[in-house]
Amino acid sequence: MPKKSKQQKCFAFLSFEKSRVSKSLNSSYNYSYNKSYKNKPITFHTHLFSRKNYRNLDLDMIETTVKSGKINYKKSKRRKLCLERYFGKLNLTYIVIIRIYKNDVEVRTAWIKKGK
């Protein structure tokens, strides 16, 4: 059996069994809406607050990164997702590590990179 790439493992982690989805006419919409991490409330881990002043982090930008950032498959693992978002006017890239739970999304850590 061939090995799965990191991208395939992340997709397998994000996708759930389609048998659990209701058989309505718009089941694909219900499936993607209910299982999306972008619609869940965001919580923050204590590690993030201990590093907030040291790394000059802005919580509003971290929330924006979680809601509209791109997934970095090279840095993502089975239980954790790495999201990146570039803010052009500030010339900063926020990199955020999240864990997805049933009811919410927890931001584990974040850091800033200058430029893209």
Secondary structure, DSSP 4 states (H G I P E B T S, - for coil): -PPPPHHHHHHHHH---GGGS--STTHHHHHHHHH-GGGS-EEE-HHHHHHHHHHT--HHHHHHHHHHPEE-TTT--SSEEEEEEEETTTTEEEEEEEEE-SS-EEEEEEEEEE--
